[in-house]
Amino acid sequence: MRDTAGDEENGREPEIPMTILAISGGYWLYEGEDLLNDLLFGNGTYPFQVRCVHFKDVIEMNTFFGEGFTVSTLWRINPDVVDRLRRDKLLVEVSPIED
């Protein structure tokens, strides 16, 4: 992970270290597994922003990632954790087209 100190002053957006996927009402961790405990227990490097890429369904996800991609190999994230991120204004919600 690179040092992002001063990025906002230099016109760059700070790095978002974790990405989750939202598909049909469920959430899965896509990137940032090394930060999962910090997120769940609220310690270590937490608070940090988390990107949430919204897919309307599995068909849209497969169109974006390709047919071989499956969420069954990813950690499932409790919706209450996502609600906490949203409430704390740490959730950056995007569509796959914007990402």
C-alpha positions in Angstrom: 0.0 0.0 0.0 1.4 3.4 -0.9 1.5 6.5 1.3 -1.5 8.7 0.3 -0.7 11.6 2.6 -1.1 14.8 0.7 -2.9 13.3 -2.3 -5.9 15.5 -1.9 -3.7 18.6 -1.9 -1.9 17.4 -5.1 -5.1 16.9 -7.0 -5.2 13.1 -6.7 -7.9 11.1 -5.0 -6.7 9.1 -2.0 -6.4 5.4 -2.5 -9.4 3.3 -1.3 -7.9 0.2 0.2 -10.9 -2.1 0.2 -13.6 -3.0 -2.4 -16.8 -4.9 -1.8 -19.3 -6.1 -4.4 -23.1 -5.6 -3.9 -25.1 -8.1 -5.8 -28.8 -8.7 -5.4 -28.8 -7.4 -1.8 -25.7 -9.3 -0.7 -22.2 -8.0 -0.1 -18.8 -9.8 -0.8 -15.2 -8.7 -0.2 -13.4 -8.3 -3.5 -10.2 -6.5 -2.4 -8.6 -5.7 0.9 -8.7 -9.0 2.7 -5.7 -8.0 4.8 -7.9 -5.2 6.3 -10.9 -7.3 7.1 -10.2 -7.7 10.8 -9.6 -4.0 11.1 -13.0 -3.3 9.4 -14.9 -5.8 11.5 -13.4 -5.0 14.9 -13.0 -1.2 14.3 -9.3 -1.2 15.2 -5.9 -1.1 13.5 -6.0 1.1 10.4 -9.8 1.6 10.6 -11.5 4.0 9.8 -10.8 3.9 6.1 -13.0 4.3 3.0 -14.5 1.2 1.3 -15.5 1.2 -2.3 -18.8 -0.6 -3.0 -19.5 -1.6 -6.6 -23.2 -2.2 -7.1 -24.4 -4.9 -9.6 -28.2 -5.3 -10.2 -27.8 -9.0 -10.5 -25.4 -11.9 -11.3 -25.9 -11.4 -15.1 -24.5 -7.9 -14.8 -21.6 -9.1 -12.7 -20.8 -11.8 -15.2 -20.9 -9.3 -18.0 -18.4 -7.1 -16.1 -16.0 -9.8 -14.8 -16.6 -12.6 -17.3 -18.3 -16.0 -17.0 -15.6 -17.6 -14.9 -16.0 -15.2 -12.0 -18.0 -16.3 -8.9 -18.6 -14.8 -5.5 -18.6 -18.2 -3.8 -14.8 -17.9 -3.2 -15.1 -14.4 -1.6 -15.8 -13.5 2.0 -19.5 -12.5 2.6 -19.9 -9.2 4.4 -22.8 -8.7 6.9 -25.1 -6.0 5.7 -24.9 -4.4 9.2 -21.2 -3.7 8.5 -22.1 -2.0 5.2 -24.8 0.0 7.0 -22.2 1.2 9.6 -19.8 2.3 6.8 -22.6 4.1 5.1 -23.7 5.8 8.4 -20.1 6.8 9.1 -19.8 8.2 5.5 -16.9 5.8 4.7 -18.8 3.9 1.9 -18.0 5.1 -1.6 -20.8 3.6 -3.7 -20.2 3.3 -7.5 -21.6 1.4 -10.5 -19.3 -0.9 -12.4 -19.3 1.6 -15.3 -17.8 4.3 -13.1 -15.2 2.0 -11.5 
